[in-house]
């Protein structure tokens, strides 16, 4: 998949964070520095790297990076399937790009390089959606729900 994205977008550079498998990536991409495998990174390093990123591409299982996506205003391009962690539920068509296939992911990434407005709108929605997952909001929600349940 990475090879196809770079073919369509010569300026594209992919930073891979995490300890997962990188799959079948063309070695010439690694040598050209279009593909940089970082391994595990700290939260501080995520913040630093986020300043240079526009999206999170996740062709595998979506988990805690859904929270990173919202907090960092970096929409996720990921696959719709049933193999995600519970945090996947935080994502929706307003704040991310959830597609059905790898080919659709490639096309989405390509289209996003051509459409800053769509990407900006998703990033803004990430920030807005992140507000509802802040601790104070979640505690208030829990208390309201509890009071409503006991008053019935």
N, C-alpha and C positions, 0 to 999 in steps of 0.2 A: 504494500500500500504506500509506504513512504517513497519508494522509487517512482511510483506513478505521480504522486503529488509534486515531487521535484521536477519531473519531466514537464508538467504543466506550468509550474511556477519556478523559473530558474533562480529567483531571488529568495526563495523559501529556505528557511533554516529551521531545523527541528532540534529542540532540546528535549532529551528523554530523561525524566526524573523517576526514580523508583528502582526497585530491585528485580522487577519482572523481566521476562525474556524479551529480547528485541526482535525475535523472529528472523525472517530471511531478508536482511537488508544488504543491498549492493555495497561491496567493500569500497568501491570508488567514491560513494557518498561519504563514507566515514573519513576517507583520506582527504576529501575536498572540504571538510569541516561543515558540510551542509547538515550533518547528522552528528550530534554530540551527546554521548551517553554519560550522564552525570551520576548514576547510581542513586542511593539514598541521599536526600538532602534535608537539612534542618528547616524549621519554620522560618528562621531568619533568612536563610538562603532563598527560600521560596519567595519571600517578600522582595528580595533584591532582584531575582530573575523575573518576577511578575511585571516589573517596570519595563521590561524589554519584550514582553509577550502580548499577543492579541487574543489568542484562543487557547483552550486546552483540547487537545485531540486525544480521545481515549477509545481505542478500538477494542478494549477488553472490558473487564468488570469495573463498573463505576461504584466507588465506595466513598470514603472520606474526602476524596478530591471533589465531590459535589459541593461540599462545604467550602473548600478552597475556591472553587469556581465562583460561588456567590460572594464570598468575602473579598476576593481579589478583583471582582468585576471582569472575570475572564470566562466568557461563555464556553461550555463544553460542546464539542462535536463528538457524539458517541452513538453507539448502537442501541436500538430498542430491543431488549430481550428480557428473559425472566431470570437471568443469572447475576443480577446486581445486588449490592448490599442495600440495607434499608434507606440509606441516605439518598439513593436514587430518586426516592419519592419527592425530594426537594426540587428536582428538575422538572421543567415543563416546556411547552412550546414558546413561552414568553421569554425564558431566560437561557435557553440552550437550543442546540440543534441535534435532535434525536432522530436518527435515520434507520432504515431497514437493512442496509448492506454496506460493505466496504466501498463498492463503486459509488454509492450515494455519498459516503463520507468524503471521498476524493473530490467529487463534483461540488459538494458543499464548501470544502476548504478552498477550492479554486474560485467559486463564486464570491466567497467572503473577501478574497484578495482584490476583487473588483468592486465591492460594495461596502464602503465604509459606513454608510448610514445604517444598514441592517445590523452590522456588527456593533455600532455605537448604541443602537436601541436595545439590543440584547444585554450589553454591558450595563446600561442604565437599569434595566429590569433586574439584573443580578443584584445590584446595590439595593434596590427597593425590596426585593424578596428576602435579602439577607436580614433586613430589619426584623422580620417576624420570627427569626430563629435566635435572636439575642436572648440572653438569660432572663432579663426583666420581663420581656414580652411573654416568654414561655411560662414563667411563674404566674404572671397575671392571668394568663389563659387557663392554667391549671386551677387556680383559685376560683375563677368565675365558673368553670365547669363543675368543680366540687360543690360550690354553693348552690348552683342550679340543681345538681343531682340530689342534694340533701333537702332542698326546699320543696321538691315534688313529692 
